[in-house]
Amino acid sequence: MFGISSILVLLIWLIPIILVAKSNRTQGNEKLVWLLLIVFVSWFAWVFYVLLAPLKKIPTSE
């Protein structure tokens, strides 16, 4: 039913979702928004994530 090419396409589609989910650049709702954008817009949203995230600076404890 599923060929090797279908599985390959699925894996390629999942790569940016996995990368953002494991990333420490964003947290909480911002990460959820990026993940939803990637699901619905795909690789273009991931490219913007790499270039723009985080949209809001995360305070650091010093």
N, CA and C of each residue as an Amber inpcrd file, in Angstrom:
protein
   186
   0.8290000  -1.1980000   0.0000000   0.0000000   0.0000000   0.0000000
   0.8720000   1.2590000   0.0000000   1.7660000   1.3540000   0.9720000
   2.6910000   2.4790000   1.0100000   4.0130000   2.0270000   0.4110000
   4.5280000   2.8290000  -0.4890000   5.8180000   2.5120000  -1.0610000
   6.9250000   3.1860000  -0.2900000   8.1200000   2.8670000  -0.6490000
   9.2840000   3.4760000   0.0000000   9.2800000   4.9820000  -0.2150000
   8.8370000   5.4180000  -1.3710000   8.8160000   6.8620000  -1.6320000
   7.8140000   7.5760000  -0.7320000   6.6950000   6.9490000  -0.4130000
   5.7140000   7.5580000   0.4930000   6.2860000   7.7060000   1.8980000
   6.9840000   6.6790000   2.3430000   7.6050000   6.7280000   3.6660000
   8.6960000   7.7930000   3.6970000   9.4650000   7.9090000   2.6390000
  10.5160000   8.9170000   2.5490000   9.9330000  10.3280000   2.5940000
   8.8560000  10.5540000   1.8750000   8.1910000  11.8620000   1.8860000
   7.6770000  12.1870000   3.2900000   7.0930000  11.2070000   3.9600000
   6.6040000  11.4150000   5.3220000   7.7450000  11.7780000   6.2630000
   8.8560000  11.0870000   6.1630000  10.0090000  11.3880000   7.0170000
  10.5600000  12.7900000   6.7490000  10.6350000  13.1640000   5.4890000
  11.1210000  14.5010000   5.1460000  10.1720000  15.5600000   5.6810000
   8.8770000  15.2860000   5.6600000   7.8880000  16.2370000   6.1720000
   7.9910000  16.3610000   7.6950000   8.3920000  15.2860000   8.3750000
   8.4770000  15.2860000   9.8320000   9.7460000  15.9310000  10.3760000
  10.7860000  16.0370000   9.5760000  12.0740000  16.5570000  10.0550000
  11.9390000  17.9350000  10.7220000  11.3280000  18.9480000  10.0930000
  11.2520000  20.2420000  10.7700000  10.3980000  20.2100000  12.0280000
   9.3880000  19.3730000  12.0690000   8.5460000  19.2670000  13.2650000
   9.3740000  18.7370000  14.4300000  10.1600000  17.7220000  14.1700000
  11.0070000  17.1470000  15.2140000  12.0730000  18.1460000  15.6680000
  12.6870000  18.8470000  14.7190000  13.7340000  19.8160000  15.0720000
  13.1970000  20.9410000  15.9490000  12.0190000  21.4610000  15.6330000
  11.4410000  22.5400000  16.4430000  10.9810000  22.0060000  17.7930000
  10.3930000  20.8270000  17.8190000   9.9190000  20.2510000  19.0780000
  11.0660000  20.0420000  20.0640000  12.2400000  19.6940000  19.5770000
  13.3930000  19.4620000  20.4480000  14.2170000  20.7220000  20.7160000
  13.9370000  21.8020000  20.0130000  14.7310000  23.0200000  20.1330000
  14.5000000  23.7220000  21.4660000  15.5460000  24.3770000  21.9440000
  15.4610000  25.1800000  23.1700000  15.2960000  26.6650000  22.8680000
  15.1510000  27.0240000  21.5940000  15.0600000  28.4390000  21.2170000
  13.7380000  29.0640000  21.6350000  12.6790000  28.2710000  21.7120000
  11.3590000  28.7750000  22.0870000  10.7420000  27.8550000  23.1220000
   9.6920000  28.3820000  23.7900000   9.0230000  27.6180000  24.8390000
   7.5210000  27.8660000  24.7690000   6.7640000  26.9700000  25.3740000
   5.3400000  27.1610000  25.6050000   4.5270000  27.4420000  24.3540000
   3.7090000  28.5030000  24.4560000   2.7930000  28.8520000  23.3680000
   3.5190000  29.2370000  22.0900000   4.6650000  29.8810000  22.2170000
   5.4140000  30.2690000  21.0170000   5.8660000  29.0220000  20.2500000
   6.3320000  28.0030000  20.9660000   6.7370000  26.7610000  20.3110000
   5.5320000  26.0950000  19.6550000   4.3840000  26.1140000  20.3310000
   3.1720000  25.5230000  19.7630000   2.7620000  26.2250000  18.4800000
   2.8530000  27.5500000  18.4530000   2.5130000  28.2990000  17.2450000
   3.4560000  27.9320000  16.1050000   4.7510000  27.8470000  16.3890000
   5.7070000  27.4660000  15.3500000   5.4220000  26.0610000  14.8260000
   5.0960000  25.1280000  15.7230000   4.7910000  23.7660000  15.2870000
   3.5420000  23.7250000  14.4110000   2.5130000  24.4780000  14.7910000
   1.3000000  24.5290000  13.9690000   1.5810000  25.1450000  12.6060000
   2.3930000  26.1970000  12.5820000   2.7600000  26.7980000  11.2950000
   3.4930000  25.7960000  10.4110000   4.3810000  25.0290000  11.0030000
   5.1220000  24.0410000  10.2210000   4.1870000  22.9640000   9.6860000
   3.2280000  22.5300000  10.5050000   2.2880000  21.5060000  10.0540000
   1.4740000  22.0080000   8.8710000   1.0190000  23.2710000   8.9300000
   0.1310000  23.7700000   7.8930000   0.8480000  24.4550000   6.7370000
   2.0510000  24.9760000   6.9640000   2.7670000  25.6910000   5.9130000
   4.0300000  24.9300000   5.4980000   4.4880000  24.0210000   6.3330000
   5.6090000  23.1270000   6.0990000   6.9540000  23.8370000   6.1480000
   7.8390000  23.5050000   5.2100000   9.2310000  23.9170000   5.2840000
   9.4310000  25.4240000   5.3020000   8.5410000  26.1830000   4.6860000
   8.6980000  27.6400000   4.7060000   8.6470000  28.1770000   6.1290000
   7.7480000  27.6450000   6.9420000   7.6560000  28.0810000   8.3390000
   8.9010000  27.6810000   9.1060000   9.4850000  26.5140000   8.7930000
  10.6940000  26.0940000   9.4840000  11.8600000  27.0210000   9.1550000
  11.9520000  27.4580000   7.9130000  13.0010000  28.3990000   7.5190000
  12.8350000  29.7070000   8.3000000  11.6160000  30.1930000   8.4260000
  11.3690000  31.4040000   9.2120000  11.6960000  31.1660000  10.6840000
  11.4210000  29.9810000  11.1910000  11.7580000  29.6550000  12.5760000
  13.2640000  29.7750000  12.7930000  14.0180000  29.2060000  11.8910000
  15.4810000  29.2510000  12.0170000  15.9790000  30.6940000  11.9700000
  15.3720000  31.5130000  11.1370000  15.8190000  32.8960000  10.9770000
  15.3020000  33.8330000  12.0720000  14.0960000  33.5930000  12.5920000
  13.4550000  34.5760000  13.4550000  13.2860000  34.1800000  14.9160000
  13.2170000  32.9130000  15.2350000  12.9110000  32.5000000  16.6050000
  14.0950000  32.7750000  17.5110000  13.8980000  33.1700000  18.7130000
  12.6380000  33.4730000  19.3680000  12.1490000  34.8730000  19.0140000
  10.8570000  35.0220000  18.9670000  10.2860000  36.3340000  18.6750000
  10.4060000  37.2620000  19.8780000  10.3670000  36.6880000  21.0620000
  10.4740000  37.4540000  22.2970000  11.6780000  36.9250000  23.0710000
  12.4860000  37.8190000  23.5880000  13.6740000  37.3990000  24.3310000
  13.2660000  36.6910000  25.6190000  13.9020000  35.5660000  25.8900000
  13.6460000  34.8000000  27.1170000  14.5910000  35.3300000  28.1860000
  14.0190000  35.7440000  29.3520000  14.8970000  36.2590000  30.4030000
  15.8100000  35.1610000  30.9430000  17.0500000  35.5320000  31.1590000
  18.0200000  34.5820000  31.6950000  18.2960000  34.9120000  33.1560000
  18.4920000  33.8900000  33.9360000  18.8460000  34.1340000  35.3490000
  20.3470000  34.1590000  35.4680000  20.8420000  35.2220000  36.0590000
  22.2980000  35.3810000  36.1980000  22.7110000  35.3290000  37.6290000
